[in-house]
Amino acid sequence: MMFFSGLAIGLMATSASAFSAIAPGDKLPVVDRQVPGYLESQDALKEAGVDEVIVYCVNDGAVMTAWGKDQGIDDSMVKFFGDPSGAFTKALDMEMTHPGPASVGIIGRSKRFAMHIVDGEVKGVAIAESEFDPAGDDFPEKTLAPALIEMAKES
């Protein structure tokens, strides 16, 4: 599993069509659809020109390694990364600042978003959030595989 600074993700996506798909938590019901959906849609993502799907969380490497193993991402186009300090999330201005999660001790969490990057250039961004669903847990569709495929086709 890899850790990265804000610069590293940009370097990873400099010569490919990639999605940075962010899952704010690994034990949420929506995650049962998000990562498996990317794995199930690999052929369609490749047909749309996507080379890899990068999933990261504001979390440490041990958690991301265990989660990746649990999700069966080995030998797939899906790669997991950790942002242990949240520096990358903050650099993207994607830190969840809604008072709801913070009021129950969830601090420094990333918004649920997808970013399409081609040759180091951001081609599209989709954020799954609303006033009543700041984490995008109830309505994550903007970050699920079908939306990523459409975004890639439009880019």
C-alpha positions in Angstrom: 0.0 0.0 0.0 1.2 3.5 -0.7 1.2 6.8 1.2 1.5 10.0 -0.7 1.8 13.7 -0.4 -0.3 16.1 -2.5 2.3 16.0 -5.2 2.5 12.2 -5.6 -1.0 11.7 -6.8 -0.4 14.3 -9.6 2.7 12.4 -10.6 0.8 9.1 -10.7 -1.7 10.5 -13.1 0.6 12.3 -15.5 0.5 9.8 -18.3 -2.8 8.0 -17.9 -6.5 8.4 -17.7 -7.3 7.8 -14.1 -10.0 8.4 -11.6 -9.3 9.4 -8.1 -12.4 8.0 -6.3 -12.6 8.9 -2.7 -14.4 6.7 -0.2 -14.5 8.6 3.1 -15.0 5.5 5.2 -14.4 1.8 4.8 -17.2 0.5 7.0 -20.1 2.4 5.5 -22.9 0.6 3.6 -22.3 2.7 0.4 -18.7 1.3 0.3 -20.2 -2.2 -0.3 -21.4 -0.8 -3.6 -18.6 1.6 -4.5 -15.4 -0.5 -4.7 -17.1 -3.7 -5.8 -18.7 -1.6 -8.6 -15.3 -0.4 -9.8 -14.1 -4.0 -9.8 -17.1 -5.3 -11.7 -17.0 -2.5 -14.2 -13.3 -2.7 -15.1 -14.0 -3.7 -18.7 -16.4 -0.8 -19.2 -14.0 1.6 -17.6 -11.2 0.4 -19.8 -13.4 0.8 -22.9 -14.1 4.4 -21.8 -10.3 4.9 -21.7 -9.7 4.7 -18.0 -6.3 3.1 -17.1 -6.8 3.0 -13.3 -9.1 3.9 -10.5 -7.3 5.3 -7.4 -9.2 5.1 -4.2 -7.8 6.9 -1.2 -9.0 7.7 2.3 -7.7 10.0 5.1 -6.4 6.9 6.9 -3.2 5.1 7.5 -1.5 2.4 5.4 -2.4 -0.5 7.7 -6.1 0.3 7.3 -5.8 0.8 3.6 -3.8 -2.4 3.1 -6.4 -4.4 5.1 -9.3 -2.8 3.2 -7.7 -3.4 -0.2 -7.1 -7.1 0.7 -10.7 -7.4 1.9 -12.0 -5.9 -1.3 -9.8 -8.1 -3.5 -8.1 -5.4 -5.5 -4.9 -7.3 -6.2 -4.3 -7.6 -10.0 -7.0 -5.1 -10.8 -7.1 -1.5 -12.1 -8.2 -0.4 -8.6 -5.4 0.9 -6.4 -5.7 2.0 -2.7 -3.7 4.8 -1.2 -3.6 6.4 2.3 -3.6 10.1 3.1 -2.6 9.7 6.7 -2.3 13.4 7.6 -5.1 14.6 5.3 -2.6 16.9 3.5 -3.7 15.8 0.0 -7.4 16.2 0.9 -6.8 19.7 2.2 -4.7 20.6 -0.9 -7.7 19.6 -3.1 -10.0 21.6 -0.8 -12.0 18.4 -0.3 -12.0 18.2 3.5 -15.5 17.7 4.9 -16.1 20.7 7.1 -19.8 20.1 7.8 -20.5 20.2 11.5 -22.4 16.9 11.6 -19.5 14.5 11.3 -17.2 16.7 13.4 -19.8 16.8 16.2 -19.4 13.0 16.6 -15.6 13.1 16.5 -15.0 12.5 12.8 -12.5 15.2 12.0 -10.4 15.6 8.8 -12.6 13.3 6.7 -12.7 13.8 2.9 -15.7 14.5 1.0 -16.9 11.6 -1.3 -15.8 12.7 -4.8 -14.5 11.4 -8.1 -11.9 13.3 -10.1 -11.1 12.3 -13.7 -7.5 13.0 -14.5 -6.0 12.7 -18.0 -2.3 13.2 -18.6 -2.0 15.2 -15.3 -5.0 17.5 -16.2 -8.2 17.4 -14.2 -11.0 16.8 -16.8 -14.0 16.5 -14.4 -14.9 16.5 -10.7 -18.1 15.1 -9.1 -18.9 15.6 -5.4 -21.6 13.5 -3.7 -22.8 15.8 -1.0 -25.9 17.8 0.0 -26.9 19.9 3.0 -28.5 16.8 4.6 -26.0 14.3 3.4 -22.5 15.9 3.7 -20.7 12.6 3.3 -22.6 11.5 0.2 -23.4 8.2 2.0 -27.1 8.3 1.1 -26.7 9.4 -2.5 -23.2 8.4 -3.7 -24.3 7.9 -7.3 -22.0 10.7 -8.6 -19.0 8.6 -7.5 -20.1 5.1 -8.5 -18.8 3.2 -11.5 -21.6 4.2 -14.0 -21.0 7.9 -13.3 -17.3 7.5 -13.7 -17.8 5.7 -17.1 -20.0 8.6 -18.3 -17.6 11.2 -17.1 -14.7 9.5 -18.9 -16.7 9.2 -22.1 -17.5 13.0 -22.0 -13.9 14.0 -21.3 
